[in-house]
């Protein structure tokens, strides 16, 4: 199933998100708290000289955190559906393998998470951060992440005790005759029970675990609001110590899947 041309793909149009990610990748803006936490999660399971596939790599801003947060050498492939992000990532990271001894190689490829253009067990570790919430469905993407992994899959996603299917509507707020918005992106939360049901029946899965992502600096997240020229409609803020997007409390978790 290829979802390349579906209406939910809006990120090529949201140039400023990519521009801010590029500044994070190149160090002119601080790393995201979530990318630093993801690097720590990867560092616990990756081995020296392992290969890593980063699905939803953006402009390579996760690679920035991996270089500083992972104490082993690794080869890196970044994949993202948004062509503009891949262009910026290639610009940001050209020649990095020649200047950093821990990075064995780096390459980027535009790719659809519903049909990843990589062979089975392509990488020792496959990571996917802050992507599943924006997809119209997750069963096939999770299967693709598992298929391309040799040892582990690391996923950061909104996972709680109930499932919510949400569309965040963009300006101008235009709805069709069935009441469906024409300008939107998904902002979905999935339950642990649902995600577990997808994994329990998968013959490639040896084990899996959930853990809340509480490894973040509140002040840094608050300051990130100023990184955009206009206040973005989709950004994390802190309310009473909890990560919140507009009215939505965000149950961020890391899902670690061990492959047989």
C-alpha positions as CSV (number, residue, x, y, z in Angstrom):
1,X,0.0,0.0,0.0
2,X,1.5,3.3,-1.1
3,X,0.2,6.5,0.6
4,X,2.6,8.9,-1.2
5,X,-0.1,11.0,-2.8
6,X,-2.7,11.1,-0.1
7,X,-4.1,14.4,1.1
8,X,-2.7,14.0,4.6
9,X,0.9,14.6,3.4
10,X,1.3,18.3,4.1
11,X,4.9,18.7,5.2
12,X,6.3,19.7,1.9
13,X,4.0,22.8,2.1
14,X,5.2,23.5,5.7
15,X,8.6,24.9,4.8
16,X,9.3,26.6,8.1
17,X,9.2,23.4,10.0
18,X,12.0,22.1,7.7
19,X,14.0,25.3,8.0
20,X,13.9,25.1,11.8
21,X,14.9,21.4,11.7
22,X,17.8,22.4,9.4
23,X,19.0,24.9,11.9
24,X,18.9,22.2,14.6
25,X,20.8,19.8,12.4
26,X,23.5,22.4,11.7
27,X,23.7,23.6,15.3
28,X,22.4,27.2,14.9
29,X,19.4,26.1,17.1
30,X,19.5,23.7,20.0
31,X,18.7,20.0,19.6
32,X,15.1,18.9,20.3
33,X,14.6,17.4,23.7
34,X,12.9,14.4,22.0
35,X,15.9,13.8,19.7
36,X,18.2,13.8,22.7
37,X,16.0,11.3,24.5
38,X,15.8,9.1,21.3
39,X,19.6,9.1,21.1
40,X,19.8,7.9,24.7
41,X,17.3,5.1,23.9
42,X,19.3,4.0,20.9
43,X,22.6,4.1,22.8
44,X,21.3,1.5,25.3
45,X,20.8,-1.1,22.5
46,X,23.1,-0.3,19.6
47,X,26.5,-2.1,19.3
48,X,29.7,-0.8,17.8
49,X,29.7,-0.6,14.0
50,X,26.0,-1.3,13.8
51,X,23.9,0.1,11.0
52,X,21.0,2.5,11.8
53,X,18.0,3.4,9.7
54,X,16.2,6.6,10.8
55,X,12.6,6.6,9.3
56,X,11.2,10.1,9.5
57,X,14.7,11.6,9.7
58,X,13.6,15.1,8.8
59,X,16.6,17.2,7.9
60,X,19.0,14.9,9.9
61,X,18.3,16.7,13.2
62,X,18.1,13.3,14.9
63,X,21.6,12.5,13.5
64,X,22.9,15.6,15.4
65,X,21.7,14.0,18.6
66,X,22.9,10.6,17.8
67,X,26.4,11.9,17.2
68,X,26.6,13.5,20.6
69,X,24.5,10.9,22.5
70,X,25.7,7.5,21.1
71,X,29.2,6.3,22.2
72,X,29.6,3.7,19.5
73,X,30.5,3.9,15.9
74,X,27.6,3.4,13.4
75,X,26.5,3.8,9.8
76,X,23.4,5.9,9.2
77,X,20.7,6.0,6.6
78,X,18.0,8.7,6.9
79,X,14.7,8.2,5.2
80,X,11.8,10.7,5.0
81,X,8.7,11.1,2.8
82,X,9.2,14.9,2.5
83,X,11.5,15.8,-0.4
84,X,12.3,19.2,1.0
85,X,13.6,17.6,4.2
86,X,15.9,15.2,2.3
87,X,17.3,18.1,0.3
88,X,18.2,20.0,3.5
89,X,19.5,16.9,5.2
90,X,21.9,16.2,2.3
91,X,23.1,19.8,2.5
92,X,23.5,19.7,6.3
93,X,25.5,16.4,6.5
94,X,27.6,16.3,3.3
95,X,31.1,15.0,4.3
96,X,30.2,14.3,8.0
97,X,31.6,10.7,7.8
98,X,35.0,12.2,6.8
99,X,35.1,14.5,9.9
100,X,33.6,12.3,12.6
101,X,35.2,9.0,13.5
102,X,32.1,7.5,15.1
103,X,30.0,8.0,11.9
104,X,31.0,5.3,9.4
105,X,28.8,6.5,6.6
106,X,25.8,8.8,6.0
107,X,23.2,8.7,3.3
108,X,19.6,10.0,2.8
109,X,16.7,8.7,0.7
110,X,13.2,9.9,0.1
111,X,11.0,7.0,1.2
112,X,7.4,6.1,2.0
113,X,7.0,4.5,5.4
114,X,4.1,2.5,4.0
115,X,6.4,0.8,1.5
116,X,10.0,1.3,2.5
117,X,12.5,0.9,-0.4
118,X,14.9,-1.2,1.7
119,X,15.5,-4.9,1.9
120,X,14.5,-7.2,4.8
121,X,16.8,-6.7,7.8
122,X,18.4,-3.7,6.1
123,X,19.7,-2.2,9.4
124,X,20.7,-3.5,12.8
125,X,18.6,-0.8,14.5
126,X,15.6,1.0,12.9
127,X,14.3,4.1,14.7
128,X,11.2,6.2,14.0
129,X,10.4,9.2,16.1
130,X,7.4,11.5,16.1
131,X,5.9,10.0,12.9
132,X,3.2,7.5,13.8
133,X,0.9,10.2,15.2
134,X,0.7,11.9,11.8
135,X,-0.2,8.8,9.8
136,X,-3.7,7.7,8.7
137,X,-2.9,4.2,10.0
138,X,0.0,2.5,11.7
139,X,-0.3,-1.3,11.2
140,X,1.6,-1.3,7.9
141,X,4.2,1.3,8.9
142,X,5.0,-0.7,12.1
143,X,5.3,-3.9,10.0
144,X,7.7,-2.1,7.6
145,X,9.9,-0.9,10.5
146,X,10.0,-4.5,11.8
147,X,10.7,-5.9,8.4
148,X,13.7,-3.7,7.8
149,X,15.3,-4.3,11.2
150,X,17.8,-6.9,12.1
151,X,18.0,-6.4,15.9
152,X,15.8,-3.7,17.3
153,X,13.2,-1.1,16.4
154,X,13.0,2.1,18.5
155,X,9.7,4.1,18.1
156,X,8.7,7.3,19.9
157,X,5.0,7.8,19.6
158,X,1.8,9.0,21.4
159,X,0.8,5.8,23.2
160,X,-1.6,5.8,26.1
161,X,-4.5,3.8,27.6
162,X,-7.0,4.7,24.9
163,X,-7.0,5.4,21.2
164,X,-8.0,8.8,19.7
165,X,-8.2,9.5,16.0
166,X,-7.7,13.3,15.6
167,X,-7.4,15.7,12.7
168,X,-5.9,19.1,13.4
169,X,-7.4,21.5,10.9
170,X,-5.4,24.1,9.2
171,X,-6.3,27.6,8.0
172,X,-8.4,28.2,5.9
173,X,-10.8,25.9,7.7
174,X,-12.6,24.4,4.7
175,X,-14.8,21.3,5.0
176,X,-16.3,19.1,2.3
177,X,-20.0,18.1,1.9
178,X,-19.4,15.2,4.3
179,X,-18.0,17.5,7.0
180,X,-14.4,16.3,6.4
181,X,-11.6,19.0,6.5
182,X,-9.7,19.7,3.3
183,X,-6.6,21.1,5.1
184,X,-5.4,19.0,8.1
185,X,-2.9,16.7,9.5
186,X,-3.4,13.7,11.8
187,X,-2.6,13.9,15.5
188,X,-3.4,10.4,16.7
189,X,-2.9,8.6,20.0
190,X,-2.9,4.8,20.1
191,X,-3.5,2.5,23.1
192,X,-0.9,0.1,24.4
193,X,-3.5,-2.6,23.9
194,X,-3.8,-1.9,20.2
195,X,-0.1,-1.6,19.6
196,X,0.5,-4.8,21.6
197,X,-2.1,-6.6,19.4
198,X,-0.1,-5.7,16.3
199,X,3.1,-7.0,17.8
200,X,1.9,-10.1,19.5
201,X,0.9,-11.7,16.2
202,X,4.2,-10.9,14.4
203,X,6.5,-13.8,14.0
204,X,9.6,-11.5,13.7
205,X,9.0,-10.0,17.2
206,X,10.9,-11.5,20.1
207,X,9.8,-9.0,22.8
208,X,8.7,-5.4,23.2
209,X,8.4,-2.9,26.0
210,X,6.8,0.6,26.6
211,X,8.4,3.3,28.7
212,X,7.2,6.9,29.2
213,X,9.5,9.6,27.8
214,X,10.0,11.9,30.8
215,X,13.6,12.8,29.9
216,X,13.2,16.4,28.9
217,X,14.1,19.9,30.1
218,X,10.9,22.0,30.6
219,X,12.7,25.3,30.0
220,X,14.2,24.1,26.7
221,X,10.8,23.0,25.4
222,X,9.3,26.4,26.4
223,X,12.1,28.3,24.7
224,X,11.6,26.4,21.4
225,X,8.4,28.4,20.9
226,X,10.6,31.3,19.8
227,X,12.3,29.3,17.0
228,X,9.5,30.1,14.6
229,X,8.8,33.5,12.9
230,X,5.1,33.0,13.7
231,X,3.6,30.9,16.6
232,X,3.1,27.5,15.0
233,X,-0.2,25.7,15.3
234,X,1.5,22.4,16.1
235,X,4.1,22.7,18.8
236,X,4.6,21.2,22.3
237,X,4.2,23.4,25.3
238,X,4.3,22.6,29.0
239,X,1.3,22.8,31.3
240,X,1.7,21.7,34.9
241,X,4.8,19.7,33.9
242,X,3.0,17.8,31.1
243,X,3.7,18.1,27.4
244,X,0.7,19.5,25.7
245,X,-0.3,20.4,22.1
246,X,-3.2,22.9,22.2
247,X,-5.8,20.9,24.1
248,X,-4.1,17.5,23.8
249,X,-2.1,16.1,26.6
250,X,0.7,14.1,24.9
251,X,1.5,10.6,26.3
252,X,4.9,10.2,24.7
253,X,6.3,6.8,25.0
254,X,9.3,4.8,23.7
255,X,8.4,1.5,22.2
256,X,11.4,-0.9,22.0
257,X,10.9,-4.0,19.8
258,X,13.5,-6.8,19.9
259,X,13.7,-8.8,16.6
260,X,14.0,-12.6,16.6
